[in-house]
């Protein structure tokens, strides 16, 4: 048993941090970006897909074309709050809450995505920041699926999941800094 005042190793979790050298690469959309009616048309035409971001997930639900998995944090880049009510239909399938601090991709978020792919999907509610969740989605969805995520001020990026996109994501994660963090659980 750990001494008083020391952390238990079981509360530590692996997380991947974005180094400064990788920020510019991650800022570039990985798939084509569409906005307005063209983005809506393409969302409606998707087969199996998942979404990362409040606005893009809410828009898919408004179009009555829910993603298998949506990852949200109830805020936008402009720090505008987004009501959880907008995601009620997806949360009804399954709701999982995950802590994922800003600038990190936690092992817990990655494993939650993998589990929801296997278990029929749902909503992942992130305490912290959901941005890097798109990587976990691309990494875990089957070939032929699509991952959509919002690009502030530009539109929606559409990434087709295939061996090439999954290898690209694994390479990016491999370039990130592996850390141990305490999520306070």
PyMOL CGO cylinders between C-alpha atoms (Angstrom):
from pymol import cmd
from pymol.cgo import CYLINDER

trace = [
    CYLINDER, 0.00, 0.00, 0.00, 1.41, 3.43, -0.86, 0.3, 1, 1, 1, 1, 1, 1,
    CYLINDER, 1.41, 3.43, -0.86, 2.45, 5.73, 1.93, 0.3, 1, 1, 1, 1, 1, 1,
    CYLINDER, 2.45, 5.73, 1.93, 0.19, 8.65, 2.76, 0.3, 1, 1, 1, 1, 1, 1,
    CYLINDER, 0.19, 8.65, 2.76, 0.75, 11.48, 0.31, 0.3, 1, 1, 1, 1, 1, 1,
    CYLINDER, 0.75, 11.48, 0.31, 2.06, 9.25, -2.48, 0.3, 1, 1, 1, 1, 1, 1,
    CYLINDER, 2.06, 9.25, -2.48, 0.11, 8.35, -5.56, 0.3, 1, 1, 1, 1, 1, 1,
    CYLINDER, 0.11, 8.35, -5.56, -0.86, 4.81, -6.30, 0.3, 1, 1, 1, 1, 1, 1,
    CYLINDER, -0.86, 4.81, -6.30, 0.52, 3.48, -9.55, 0.3, 1, 1, 1, 1, 1, 1,
    CYLINDER, 0.52, 3.48, -9.55, -3.02, 2.37, -10.36, 0.3, 1, 1, 1, 1, 1, 1,
    CYLINDER, -3.02, 2.37, -10.36, -4.17, 6.01, -10.58, 0.3, 1, 1, 1, 1, 1, 1,
    CYLINDER, -4.17, 6.01, -10.58, -1.52, 6.79, -13.21, 0.3, 1, 1, 1, 1, 1, 1,
    CYLINDER, -1.52, 6.79, -13.21, -2.53, 6.54, -16.82, 0.3, 1, 1, 1, 1, 1, 1,
    CYLINDER, -2.53, 6.54, -16.82, -0.66, 6.69, -20.09, 0.3, 1, 1, 1, 1, 1, 1,
    CYLINDER, -0.66, 6.69, -20.09, -1.30, 9.72, -22.24, 0.3, 1, 1, 1, 1, 1, 1,
    CYLINDER, -1.30, 9.72, -22.24, 0.25, 11.03, -25.41, 0.3, 1, 1, 1, 1, 1, 1,
    CYLINDER, 0.25, 11.03, -25.41, 1.10, 14.74, -25.52, 0.3, 1, 1, 1, 1, 1, 1,
    CYLINDER, 1.10, 14.74, -25.52, 1.50, 16.78, -28.68, 0.3, 1, 1, 1, 1, 1, 1,
    CYLINDER, 1.50, 16.78, -28.68, 5.05, 18.11, -28.89, 0.3, 1, 1, 1, 1, 1, 1,
    CYLINDER, 5.05, 18.11, -28.89, 5.62, 21.56, -30.37, 0.3, 1, 1, 1, 1, 1, 1,
    CYLINDER, 5.62, 21.56, -30.37, 7.21, 19.96, -33.44, 0.3, 1, 1, 1, 1, 1, 1,
    CYLINDER, 7.21, 19.96, -33.44, 3.94, 18.15, -34.28, 0.3, 1, 1, 1, 1, 1, 1,
    CYLINDER, 3.94, 18.15, -34.28, 1.46, 21.02, -33.75, 0.3, 1, 1, 1, 1, 1, 1,
    CYLINDER, 1.46, 21.02, -33.75, 1.63, 22.35, -37.32, 0.3, 1, 1, 1, 1, 1, 1,
    CYLINDER, 1.63, 22.35, -37.32, 1.12, 18.85, -38.76, 0.3, 1, 1, 1, 1, 1, 1,
    CYLINDER, 1.12, 18.85, -38.76, -1.94, 18.23, -36.59, 0.3, 1, 1, 1, 1, 1, 1,
    CYLINDER, -1.94, 18.23, -36.59, -3.39, 21.64, -37.51, 0.3, 1, 1, 1, 1, 1, 1,
    CYLINDER, -3.39, 21.64, -37.51, -3.63, 20.62, -41.18, 0.3, 1, 1, 1, 1, 1, 1,
    CYLINDER, -3.63, 20.62, -41.18, -6.93, 18.88, -42.01, 0.3, 1, 1, 1, 1, 1, 1,
    CYLINDER, -6.93, 18.88, -42.01, -6.28, 15.24, -42.85, 0.3, 1, 1, 1, 1, 1, 1,
    CYLINDER, -6.28, 15.24, -42.85, -9.26, 14.83, -45.17, 0.3, 1, 1, 1, 1, 1, 1,
    CYLINDER, -9.26, 14.83, -45.17, -11.14, 17.08, -47.57, 0.3, 1, 1, 1, 1, 1, 1,
    CYLINDER, -11.14, 17.08, -47.57, -13.05, 19.93, -45.90, 0.3, 1, 1, 1, 1, 1, 1,
    CYLINDER, -13.05, 19.93, -45.90, -16.59, 20.92, -46.85, 0.3, 1, 1, 1, 1, 1, 1,
    CYLINDER, -16.59, 20.92, -46.85, -18.96, 23.50, -45.42, 0.3, 1, 1, 1, 1, 1, 1,
    CYLINDER, -18.96, 23.50, -45.42, -22.59, 24.54, -45.61, 0.3, 1, 1, 1, 1, 1, 1,
    CYLINDER, -22.59, 24.54, -45.61, -24.98, 22.59, -47.78, 0.3, 1, 1, 1, 1, 1, 1,
    CYLINDER, -24.98, 22.59, -47.78, -22.17, 20.54, -49.32, 0.3, 1, 1, 1, 1, 1, 1,
    CYLINDER, -22.17, 20.54, -49.32, -21.06, 19.33, -45.86, 0.3, 1, 1, 1, 1, 1, 1,
    CYLINDER, -21.06, 19.33, -45.86, -24.69, 18.52, -45.01, 0.3, 1, 1, 1, 1, 1, 1,
    CYLINDER, -24.69, 18.52, -45.01, -25.11, 16.58, -48.26, 0.3, 1, 1, 1, 1, 1, 1,
    CYLINDER, -25.11, 16.58, -48.26, -21.97, 14.56, -47.61, 0.3, 1, 1, 1, 1, 1, 1,
    CYLINDER, -21.97, 14.56, -47.61, -22.93, 13.84, -43.97, 0.3, 1, 1, 1, 1, 1, 1,
    CYLINDER, -22.93, 13.84, -43.97, -26.35, 12.54, -45.10, 0.3, 1, 1, 1, 1, 1, 1,
    CYLINDER, -26.35, 12.54, -45.10, -24.64, 10.27, -47.66, 0.3, 1, 1, 1, 1, 1, 1,
    CYLINDER, -24.64, 10.27, -47.66, -22.27, 8.63, -45.17, 0.3, 1, 1, 1, 1, 1, 1,
    CYLINDER, -22.27, 8.63, -45.17, -22.54, 4.98, -44.28, 0.3, 1, 1, 1, 1, 1, 1,
    CYLINDER, -22.54, 4.98, -44.28, -20.82, 3.99, -41.03, 0.3, 1, 1, 1, 1, 1, 1,
    CYLINDER, -20.82, 3.99, -41.03, -19.25, 7.09, -39.49, 0.3, 1, 1, 1, 1, 1, 1,
    CYLINDER, -19.25, 7.09, -39.49, -18.17, 8.71, -36.24, 0.3, 1, 1, 1, 1, 1, 1,
    CYLINDER, -18.17, 8.71, -36.24, -17.82, 12.36, -35.30, 0.3, 1, 1, 1, 1, 1, 1,
    CYLINDER, -17.82, 12.36, -35.30, -15.50, 14.35, -33.09, 0.3, 1, 1, 1, 1, 1, 1,
    CYLINDER, -15.50, 14.35, -33.09, -16.58, 17.81, -31.97, 0.3, 1, 1, 1, 1, 1, 1,
    CYLINDER, -16.58, 17.81, -31.97, -19.72, 19.41, -30.63, 0.3, 1, 1, 1, 1, 1, 1,
    CYLINDER, -19.72, 19.41, -30.63, -20.88, 21.28, -33.71, 0.3, 1, 1, 1, 1, 1, 1,
    CYLINDER, -20.88, 21.28, -33.71, -20.29, 18.49, -36.21, 0.3, 1, 1, 1, 1, 1, 1,
    CYLINDER, -20.29, 18.49, -36.21, -21.91, 15.88, -33.94, 0.3, 1, 1, 1, 1, 1, 1,
    CYLINDER, -21.91, 15.88, -33.94, -24.90, 18.14, -33.28, 0.3, 1, 1, 1, 1, 1, 1,
    CYLINDER, -24.90, 18.14, -33.28, -25.24, 18.83, -37.02, 0.3, 1, 1, 1, 1, 1, 1,
    CYLINDER, -25.24, 18.83, -37.02, -25.29, 15.11, -37.89, 0.3, 1, 1, 1, 1, 1, 1,
    CYLINDER, -25.29, 15.11, -37.89, -28.04, 14.61, -35.29, 0.3, 1, 1, 1, 1, 1, 1,
    CYLINDER, -28.04, 14.61, -35.29, -29.99, 17.61, -36.64, 0.3, 1, 1, 1, 1, 1, 1,
    CYLINDER, -29.99, 17.61, -36.64, -29.79, 16.00, -40.09, 0.3, 1, 1, 1, 1, 1, 1,
    CYLINDER, -29.79, 16.00, -40.09, -31.29, 12.85, -38.53, 0.3, 1, 1, 1, 1, 1, 1,
    CYLINDER, -31.29, 12.85, -38.53, -28.18, 10.89, -39.49, 0.3, 1, 1, 1, 1, 1, 1,
    CYLINDER, -28.18, 10.89, -39.49, -26.51, 9.94, -36.19, 0.3, 1, 1, 1, 1, 1, 1,
    CYLINDER, -26.51, 9.94, -36.19, -22.92, 8.78, -36.04, 0.3, 1, 1, 1, 1, 1, 1,
    CYLINDER, -22.92, 8.78, -36.04, -21.98, 5.44, -34.51, 0.3, 1, 1, 1, 1, 1, 1,
    CYLINDER, -21.98, 5.44, -34.51, -19.90, 7.39, -31.98, 0.3, 1, 1, 1, 1, 1, 1,
    CYLINDER, -19.90, 7.39, -31.98, -19.86, 11.08, -31.17, 0.3, 1, 1, 1, 1, 1, 1,
    CYLINDER, -19.86, 11.08, -31.17, -17.16, 12.67, -29.02, 0.3, 1, 1, 1, 1, 1, 1,
    CYLINDER, -17.16, 12.67, -29.02, -18.06, 16.00, -27.40, 0.3, 1, 1, 1, 1, 1, 1,
    CYLINDER, -18.06, 16.00, -27.40, -16.95, 18.27, -24.55, 0.3, 1, 1, 1, 1, 1, 1,
    CYLINDER, -16.95, 18.27, -24.55, -19.94, 20.67, -24.53, 0.3, 1, 1, 1, 1, 1, 1,
    CYLINDER, -19.94, 20.67, -24.53, -17.99, 23.68, -25.70, 0.3, 1, 1, 1, 1, 1, 1,
    CYLINDER, -17.99, 23.68, -25.70, -16.73, 25.10, -29.00, 0.3, 1, 1, 1, 1, 1, 1,
    CYLINDER, -16.73, 25.10, -29.00, -13.43, 26.70, -29.96, 0.3, 1, 1, 1, 1, 1, 1,
    CYLINDER, -13.43, 26.70, -29.96, -15.13, 30.01, -29.41, 0.3, 1, 1, 1, 1, 1, 1,
    CYLINDER, -15.13, 30.01, -29.41, -15.86, 28.84, -25.84, 0.3, 1, 1, 1, 1, 1, 1,
    CYLINDER, -15.86, 28.84, -25.84, -19.57, 28.82, -26.54, 0.3, 1, 1, 1, 1, 1, 1,
    CYLINDER, -19.57, 28.82, -26.54, -21.33, 26.25, -24.36, 0.3, 1, 1, 1, 1, 1, 1,
    CYLINDER, -21.33, 26.25, -24.36, -23.29, 23.51, -26.13, 0.3, 1, 1, 1, 1, 1, 1,
    CYLINDER, -23.29, 23.51, -26.13, -26.30, 22.01, -24.38, 0.3, 1, 1, 1, 1, 1, 1,
    CYLINDER, -26.30, 22.01, -24.38, -26.12, 18.29, -23.58, 0.3, 1, 1, 1, 1, 1, 1,
    CYLINDER, -26.12, 18.29, -23.58, -29.76, 18.12, -24.75, 0.3, 1, 1, 1, 1, 1, 1,
    CYLINDER, -29.76, 18.12, -24.75, -28.52, 18.37, -28.34, 0.3, 1, 1, 1, 1, 1, 1,
    CYLINDER, -28.52, 18.37, -28.34, -26.92, 14.94, -27.94, 0.3, 1, 1, 1, 1, 1, 1,
    CYLINDER, -26.92, 14.94, -27.94, -29.72, 13.20, -26.04, 0.3, 1, 1, 1, 1, 1, 1,
    CYLINDER, -29.72, 13.20, -26.04, -30.58, 10.74, -28.82, 0.3, 1, 1, 1, 1, 1, 1,
    CYLINDER, -30.58, 10.74, -28.82, -26.98, 9.54, -29.14, 0.3, 1, 1, 1, 1, 1, 1,
    CYLINDER, -26.98, 9.54, -29.14, -26.49, 9.44, -25.36, 0.3, 1, 1, 1, 1, 1, 1,
    CYLINDER, -26.49, 9.44, -25.36, -29.61, 7.27, -25.10, 0.3, 1, 1, 1, 1, 1, 1,
    CYLINDER, -29.61, 7.27, -25.10, -27.75, 4.54, -26.98, 0.3, 1, 1, 1, 1, 1, 1,
    CYLINDER, -27.75, 4.54, -26.98, -24.90, 4.73, -24.47, 0.3, 1, 1, 1, 1, 1, 1,
    CYLINDER, -24.90, 4.73, -24.47, -23.15, 7.51, -22.58, 0.3, 1, 1, 1, 1, 1, 1,
    CYLINDER, -23.15, 7.51, -22.58, -19.56, 7.20, -21.37, 0.3, 1, 1, 1, 1, 1, 1,
    CYLINDER, -19.56, 7.20, -21.37, -17.76, 9.98, -19.50, 0.3, 1, 1, 1, 1, 1, 1,
    CYLINDER, -17.76, 9.98, -19.50, -13.99, 10.20, -19.91, 0.3, 1, 1, 1, 1, 1, 1,
    CYLINDER, -13.99, 10.20, -19.91, -11.39, 12.61, -18.51, 0.3, 1, 1, 1, 1, 1, 1,
    CYLINDER, -11.39, 12.61, -18.51, -8.97, 13.76, -21.21, 0.3, 1, 1, 1, 1, 1, 1,
    CYLINDER, -8.97, 13.76, -21.21, -6.94, 16.89, -20.40, 0.3, 1, 1, 1, 1, 1, 1,
    CYLINDER, -6.94, 16.89, -20.40, -6.26, 19.49, -23.11, 0.3, 1, 1, 1, 1, 1, 1,
    CYLINDER, -6.26, 19.49, -23.11, -3.38, 18.67, -25.43, 0.3, 1, 1, 1, 1, 1, 1,
    CYLINDER, -3.38, 18.67, -25.43, -3.42, 14.98, -24.51, 0.3, 1, 1, 1, 1, 1, 1,
    CYLINDER, -3.42, 14.98, -24.51, -4.80, 11.74, -25.87, 0.3, 1, 1, 1, 1, 1, 1,
    CYLINDER, -4.80, 11.74, -25.87, -5.34, 9.43, -22.92, 0.3, 1, 1, 1, 1, 1, 1,
    CYLINDER, -5.34, 9.43, -22.92, -5.26, 5.67, -22.99, 0.3, 1, 1, 1, 1, 1, 1,
    CYLINDER, -5.26, 5.67, -22.99, -8.74, 5.80, -21.44, 0.3, 1, 1, 1, 1, 1, 1,
    CYLINDER, -8.74, 5.80, -21.44, -10.18, 7.77, -24.38, 0.3, 1, 1, 1, 1, 1, 1,
    CYLINDER, -10.18, 7.77, -24.38, -8.56, 5.39, -26.87, 0.3, 1, 1, 1, 1, 1, 1,
    CYLINDER, -8.56, 5.39, -26.87, -9.86, 2.29, -25.06, 0.3, 1, 1, 1, 1, 1, 1,
    CYLINDER, -9.86, 2.29, -25.06, -13.35, 3.81, -24.70, 0.3, 1, 1, 1, 1, 1, 1,
    CYLINDER, -13.35, 3.81, -24.70, -13.51, 4.40, -28.45, 0.3, 1, 1, 1, 1, 1, 1,
    CYLINDER, -13.51, 4.40, -28.45, -12.41, 0.80, -29.12, 0.3, 1, 1, 1, 1, 1, 1,
    CYLINDER, -12.41, 0.80, -29.12, -15.05, -0.53, -26.70, 0.3, 1, 1, 1, 1, 1, 1,
    CYLINDER, -15.05, -0.53, -26.70, -17.86, 1.56, -28.20, 0.3, 1, 1, 1, 1, 1, 1,
    CYLINDER, -17.86, 1.56, -28.20, -16.97, 0.43, -31.73, 0.3, 1, 1, 1, 1, 1, 1,
    CYLINDER, -16.97, 0.43, -31.73, -17.48, -3.15, -30.51, 0.3, 1, 1, 1, 1, 1, 1,
    CYLINDER, -17.48, -3.15, -30.51, -20.57, -2.39, -28.39, 0.3, 1, 1, 1, 1, 1, 1,
    CYLINDER, -20.57, -2.39, -28.39, -22.73, -0.51, -30.88, 0.3, 1, 1, 1, 1, 1, 1,
    CYLINDER, -22.73, -0.51, -30.88, -21.66, 3.08, -30.32, 0.3, 1, 1, 1, 1, 1, 1,
    CYLINDER, -21.66, 3.08, -30.32, -22.91, 5.99, -28.28, 0.3, 1, 1, 1, 1, 1, 1,
    CYLINDER, -22.91, 5.99, -28.28, -21.76, 9.33, -26.95, 0.3, 1, 1, 1, 1, 1, 1,
    CYLINDER, -21.76, 9.33, -26.95, -18.39, 9.99, -25.32, 0.3, 1, 1, 1, 1, 1, 1,
    CYLINDER, -18.39, 9.99, -25.32, -18.60, 13.00, -23.05, 0.3, 1, 1, 1, 1, 1, 1,
    CYLINDER, -18.60, 13.00, -23.05, -15.10, 14.37, -22.46, 0.3, 1, 1, 1, 1, 1, 1,
    CYLINDER, -15.10, 14.37, -22.46, -14.15, 16.32, -19.38, 0.3, 1, 1, 1, 1, 1, 1,
    CYLINDER, -14.15, 16.32, -19.38, -11.25, 18.37, -20.71, 0.3, 1, 1, 1, 1, 1, 1,
    CYLINDER, -11.25, 18.37, -20.71, -10.75, 18.47, -24.47, 0.3, 1, 1, 1, 1, 1, 1,
    CYLINDER, -10.75, 18.47, -24.47, -11.98, 16.14, -27.19, 0.3, 1, 1, 1, 1, 1, 1,
    CYLINDER, -11.98, 16.14, -27.19, -9.90, 17.35, -30.15, 0.3, 1, 1, 1, 1, 1, 1,
    CYLINDER, -9.90, 17.35, -30.15, -7.45, 14.44, -30.32, 0.3, 1, 1, 1, 1, 1, 1,
    CYLINDER, -7.45, 14.44, -30.32, -10.33, 11.97, -30.12, 0.3, 1, 1, 1, 1, 1, 1,
    CYLINDER, -10.33, 11.97, -30.12, -10.48, 12.05, -33.92, 0.3, 1, 1, 1, 1, 1, 1,
    CYLINDER, -10.48, 12.05, -33.92, -7.19, 10.14, -33.93, 0.3, 1, 1, 1, 1, 1, 1,
    CYLINDER, -7.19, 10.14, -33.93, -8.69, 7.44, -31.69, 0.3, 1, 1, 1, 1, 1, 1,
    CYLINDER, -8.69, 7.44, -31.69, -11.70, 7.17, -34.00, 0.3, 1, 1, 1, 1, 1, 1,
    CYLINDER, -11.70, 7.17, -34.00, -9.58, 6.76, -37.14, 0.3, 1, 1, 1, 1, 1, 1,
    CYLINDER, -9.58, 6.76, -37.14, -7.41, 4.25, -35.32, 0.3, 1, 1, 1, 1, 1, 1,
    CYLINDER, -7.41, 4.25, -35.32, -10.36, 2.11, -34.17, 0.3, 1, 1, 1, 1, 1, 1,
    CYLINDER, -10.36, 2.11, -34.17, -13.13, 2.22, -36.76, 0.3, 1, 1, 1, 1, 1, 1,
    CYLINDER, -13.13, 2.22, -36.76, -13.24, -0.50, -39.42, 0.3, 1, 1, 1, 1, 1, 1,
    CYLINDER, -13.24, -0.50, -39.42, -12.02, 0.10, -42.94, 0.3, 1, 1, 1, 1, 1, 1,
    CYLINDER, -12.02, 0.10, -42.94, -14.65, 1.81, -45.06, 0.3, 1, 1, 1, 1, 1, 1,
    CYLINDER, -14.65, 1.81, -45.06, -16.00, 3.96, -42.22, 0.3, 1, 1, 1, 1, 1, 1,
    CYLINDER, -16.00, 3.96, -42.22, -15.57, 7.74, -42.16, 0.3, 1, 1, 1, 1, 1, 1,
    CYLINDER, -15.57, 7.74, -42.16, -14.52, 10.07, -39.36, 0.3, 1, 1, 1, 1, 1, 1,
    CYLINDER, -14.52, 10.07, -39.36, -15.76, 13.63, -39.46, 0.3, 1, 1, 1, 1, 1, 1,
    CYLINDER, -15.76, 13.63, -39.46, -14.47, 16.47, -37.32, 0.3, 1, 1, 1, 1, 1, 1,
    CYLINDER, -14.47, 16.47, -37.32, -14.91, 20.20, -37.30, 0.3, 1, 1, 1, 1, 1, 1,
    CYLINDER, -14.91, 20.20, -37.30, -12.33, 22.69, -38.52, 0.3, 1, 1, 1, 1, 1, 1,
    CYLINDER, -12.33, 22.69, -38.52, -13.15, 26.04, -36.82, 0.3, 1, 1, 1, 1, 1, 1,
    CYLINDER, -13.15, 26.04, -36.82, -13.98, 28.71, -39.37, 0.3, 1, 1, 1, 1, 1, 1,
    CYLINDER, -13.98, 28.71, -39.37, -13.65, 26.29, -42.30, 0.3, 1, 1, 1, 1, 1, 1,
    CYLINDER, -13.65, 26.29, -42.30, -16.09, 23.40, -42.13, 0.3, 1, 1, 1, 1, 1, 1,
    CYLINDER, -16.09, 23.40, -42.13, -16.03, 19.65, -41.69, 0.3, 1, 1, 1, 1, 1, 1,
    CYLINDER, -16.03, 19.65, -41.69, -13.11, 17.35, -42.50, 0.3, 1, 1, 1, 1, 1, 1,
    CYLINDER, -13.11, 17.35, -42.50, -14.04, 13.90, -43.84, 0.3, 1, 1, 1, 1, 1, 1,
    CYLINDER, -14.04, 13.90, -43.84, -11.45, 11.13, -43.33, 0.3, 1, 1, 1, 1, 1, 1,
    CYLINDER, -11.45, 11.13, -43.33, -12.02, 7.74, -44.92, 0.3, 1, 1, 1, 1, 1, 1,
    CYLINDER, -12.02, 7.74, -44.92, -10.77, 4.96, -42.65, 0.3, 1, 1, 1, 1, 1, 1,
    CYLINDER, -10.77, 4.96, -42.65, -8.44, 2.56, -44.44, 0.3, 1, 1, 1, 1, 1, 1,
    CYLINDER, -8.44, 2.56, -44.44, -5.04, 0.98, -43.85, 0.3, 1, 1, 1, 1, 1, 1,
    CYLINDER, -5.04, 0.98, -43.85, -3.28, 4.16, -45.01, 0.3, 1, 1, 1, 1, 1, 1,
    CYLINDER, -3.28, 4.16, -45.01, -5.20, 6.54, -42.73, 0.3, 1, 1, 1, 1, 1, 1,
    CYLINDER, -5.20, 6.54, -42.73, -4.81, 4.18, -39.77, 0.3, 1, 1, 1, 1, 1, 1,
    CYLINDER, -4.81, 4.18, -39.77, -1.07, 3.88, -40.36, 0.3, 1, 1, 1, 1, 1, 1,
    CYLINDER, -1.07, 3.88, -40.36, -0.83, 7.68, -40.61, 0.3, 1, 1, 1, 1, 1, 1,
    CYLINDER, -0.83, 7.68, -40.61, -2.58, 8.03, -37.23, 0.3, 1, 1, 1, 1, 1, 1,
    CYLINDER, -2.58, 8.03, -37.23, -0.36, 5.39, -35.62, 0.3, 1, 1, 1, 1, 1, 1,
    CYLINDER, -0.36, 5.39, -35.62, 2.68, 7.24, -36.94, 0.3, 1, 1, 1, 1, 1, 1,
    CYLINDER, 2.68, 7.24, -36.94, 1.40, 10.55, -35.49, 0.3, 1, 1, 1, 1, 1, 1,
    CYLINDER, 1.40, 10.55, -35.49, 0.71, 8.96, -32.10, 0.3, 1, 1, 1, 1, 1, 1,
    CYLINDER, 0.71, 8.96, -32.10, 4.18, 7.40, -32.23, 0.3, 1, 1, 1, 1, 1, 1,
    CYLINDER, 4.18, 7.40, -32.23, 5.66, 10.90, -32.63, 0.3, 1, 1, 1, 1, 1, 1,
    CYLINDER, 5.66, 10.90, -32.63, 3.80, 12.18, -29.57, 0.3, 1, 1, 1, 1, 1, 1,
    CYLINDER, 3.80, 12.18, -29.57, 5.37, 12.28, -26.11, 0.3, 1, 1, 1, 1, 1, 1,
    CYLINDER, 5.37, 12.28, -26.11, 4.28, 9.38, -23.93, 0.3, 1, 1, 1, 1, 1, 1,
    CYLINDER, 4.28, 9.38, -23.93, 3.58, 10.52, -20.39, 0.3, 1, 1, 1, 1, 1, 1,
    CYLINDER, 3.58, 10.52, -20.39, 2.12, 9.17, -17.19, 0.3, 1, 1, 1, 1, 1, 1,
    CYLINDER, 2.12, 9.17, -17.19, -0.60, 11.38, -15.74, 0.3, 1, 1, 1, 1, 1, 1,
    CYLINDER, -0.60, 11.38, -15.74, -2.81, 11.23, -12.70, 0.3, 1, 1, 1, 1, 1, 1,
    CYLINDER, -2.81, 11.23, -12.70, -6.47, 11.68, -13.60, 0.3, 1, 1, 1, 1, 1, 1,
    CYLINDER, -6.47, 11.68, -13.60, -7.41, 11.80, -9.94, 0.3, 1, 1, 1, 1, 1, 1,
    CYLINDER, -7.41, 11.80, -9.94, -9.67, 8.76, -10.04, 0.3, 1, 1, 1, 1, 1, 1,
]
cmd.load_cgo(trace, "trace")
